[in-house]
Amino acid sequence: MRLIDSILKKYDFVFRFLYSRCPLVRDVLHGFQKCRYHIDENYSLGVFRSISAILQAHHIDFKGKTLLELGPGDNRGVGYSFLANGAAHYIFCDKFPRKNKAEEKTRKYFEGYFKTTVAPHSYHDIRNGAELLKDIPDHSIDIIISVSVFEHMEKAKEAFEEMGRVLKPGGMAYASIDLRDHYNFNYPLLFLKYSDKTYNRLLSCPGYSYTNRLRADDYQKILDSTPFRQRMVKKHTMEIPVDRGQIEHRFLEKGDAVLRVARMELLLEKPINAN
């Protein structure tokens, strides 16, 4: 595995370019990455337990509520877990939906695990980007869930604004934002060595390989500009050396402490008196 990581690092530019611009190569590399970072039922259960524990700690009850998940991809386990534990309705919302051939098998697994039945009418899909939730009415959602999605958004600020629009007054939004380089988690800052011009024009493609490279301080500025009450802003840091010779100047200016933030967890509340 170390040999593979070193090869990926050495030829990083080539791999990013091919993945972003060549569909055939992209399919091969995507399959390889899925084998390296496999998402299964245990992962979904872990995410559900973590989020539900945070909601419970803040005295937020999801039972009987309408939940919206942004960007689930082909992983529906989190949604099925919420439904199996009392959520009234769950909306899977994805700009680039990926059909899971084992969807029914996945649902039955969680039904069996929680010893209950998930009614077919209790969930549905919409194809919207988080930056424009055009199929979601104003003030219609109780809780929004987002796991490793914001880092892929081209317009993160607009997504926060849309969440505020569709949430009911007093509604909650949970977001986990992964700030690491998704190409190789063993080199989590590697994608910061490229200029914005090179990265955006040659090395990323929305829907396939795009990560916006926003850092923790950028997200905090966006949050501070919204009317959300910030019930929780938790920063998970990495104990890694920062190779300053391999990081583009504008990121270096942020300082090592900001660069070492690997993940942010947010719990946001829409004020009761908000529009």
N, C-alpha and C positions, 0 to 999 in steps of 0.2 A: 504493500500500500504506500509506503514511503517513496518507493521508486516512482510509482504512478503520480504521486503528489509533486515530486521534483520535476518530472517531465511536464506536467500541466503548468507548473510555475515557469519553467524555462521557456516554454512555447506559448505562454499565456496569450499574447497578442494574436497569434495564429489561430488558436482554438476559439477565442472570442469572435474573431472575424468570420470564421467558417460557420460557427453556430448561428451567428446573427444574419448572415447573408446567403448561406447555401442550405436550402431545405433538406436535401438528402443527408448531408453531413449532420445537420441539426437533429434529424430523427435518430441517427446512430448515437450521437453524443447524449441526447436526451434519454435514450434507453439505458445507456451506461450510467448516467447520473441517478436514474431511478433505482438502479440496482445498488448503488453506493449509499443512497439516502432513502431507504424504503419507508413508506408510510403504511402502517397497518392498523388493525383494530386497537391494539394496545396504545398506539400513539393517540388515536382519537379519544379513547377513554381517559388518558392522561390529561389531554387538553380540556375535556369536559369537566373532569374533577377539579382541575386547577381553577377554571373560570367559575364554576359553581361555588367553590370555596371562597373565592374573592367576593362574589355577589352576596353570599351568606354573611361574610364578615362585615359587610357594609349594610346588612339588613335589607337586602333586595331580593324579593321573591319572584322567580320566573314562572311559577306555576299559574296556569290559566292566562298566560300572557302571549302576545304576538312577538316573535323574535325574527330578526333579519340578519342573515350571515352574509358578509361581503367576501367575495372571492373564495368560495370553498373548493373550486376546481373539481376534481373527481373524488374528493374526500367528503362523504356525507355522514361519517360516523359521529361527528360532534352534534350535528342537527338531530340525528336519530336518537342520540343519548338525551338531549334536552326534551324531545317529544316523549320519550319513554318515561321520563321523570316528571311529567306534568305540564309541559308547555302546551298551550292551546293550538298555536299555529306557528309554522317555521317556513321562512322564505329563503331559498337558496338563490343568491344574486351574484352573477358572474358576467363580466364583460367578455371573457373568452372561455365559455363553458367547455368542460372536457367530459364526455360521456364515459361513465364507468360501466363496463360490460357486466361487472359482478354486482351491480347496484342492488338487485333484489336479494342476493345472497348476503350482502352487507347489512341490509335492513333486517333480515331474518336473524342474523347473528346478534344484533343489538336487542332485538325483541326477545331472543332466547336468554341473552345475558341478564337483562333486567326483568325477565319473566312477565312480559306485557305485550301488547299489540300496538303498532303504530298505524293509525288509520290513514288510508291513502289520501283522504280529503284534508288531512291536517298539515300538509306541506305542498309547496309548489315552487316552480322555477321561474325566474325572470332573467332576461339577458340585458343587463344594464351595467354600465361602468359606475363605480362609486362616485365619480365626479359629476354624474348626471343620472340620478335615480328617477328617470322620467315616468316609470310605471308604478311608482310608490306615491300615494297621496300624502298631502301635508298631515302632520300630527297623527299618524296611523300606527306607529311602531312603538312598542314598549321598551325593547332592549335590542341593541345592535351588537353583533359579535364580529370581530375581525382578527384573524390570526395570520400573521406573515403576509399581509396584503399591501399595507400602506407603502412599504419600500418599493413596490412595483408601480406606484401611481405617478403619472406625469404631472398631475395637478392635485397635490395632496391638500392644499388649502381649500380648494373647491369641494373636495370630498368631505372635509370636516363641516363645511357650510351646508352641504346636502344632508349630512347626518342630522344637523340641527333642524333642518326643515321637516324631515319625515318623522322625527321623534315626537312623541306626545310631550307636553309640558311635564317635567319631572321624570322623563324617560332617561334611560342610561345607555351608555356606549362603552364597551370594552374593546380595547385594541392592543394586540401584541405586535410590535414592530421589530423585525430582525434587521439589524444594521450591518451585518457581516456580508462579505462578498459571497454570493451564492454559487459561484463557480467552484470554489474550493474553500470549504470551511476551515481547513487547516492553515490557510493564509487569509485571514478575514479582512485584511486591509489592502490586499493586492490591487483591487480595482480603483483605488484612490491614486494610483501613480499616473493615470492618464489625464490629459487636459479635457475639459468639457467638450471641446470641438471634436477631438479624436474619439472620445468615448461615445458621444451621441451620434456622430455620423457613421462610424465604422464598427463599433464594438457592442452595440446593443440594438434591440428591436422590440418594440412594444408587443406584448403577448407571448414572447418567447424568452427573451433574455434581459429585459429591461429592469434595472434597479436604479432608482433616482439618485442614490448616493447622498441623500440628505442625512445630516448628522443630528445627534441628540439636541444640540442647541438650535438647529433649524426648526425641528419639530416643536421645541418649546416656544419659540417665537410665534409660530403659527397658532399654537394653543392659546397663548396670551392675547392673541388678536380676536379670539372667538368669545362668545358669551357663555361658553360652557363653564360650569363649576368643576374644577379639577379635584375630584375626590381622591384620586391616586395617580401619582406619576412616579413610577419605580424604574430605576436604571440599573441594569445588570452589566457589570464590567468584566473585561477580560484581563487576566494577568499575563500580558504579552509585551515583549519589547516593541517599541515603535521604530521601525527602520526609516528614519527621516530622509534618507537618500532615495527611498523608493515611493515617496508620497508627494503629490503635486502641491505647489506652494500654497494655494488657497485653502487646502485642508490643513496644512501644517500650522497656519495662523490660528487655528482653533485650539491648539494645545493638546498635549498627550492625554489629559484626563478626558476630554471630549472624544478623542479618537478611540479610546479604550472602551467606550460604551458599546456593548454588543447587542443589547436588546432593551427596548422600552416597553413597559406595561402601563396602559392608561385606563382609568375609569373616570368617565366624564358624565356629568349630569346636566341635562337641559333645565334651566331655571323655570319655575312654575309660571312666571309672568312673561316668558319669552314668546315671541311670535313664531 
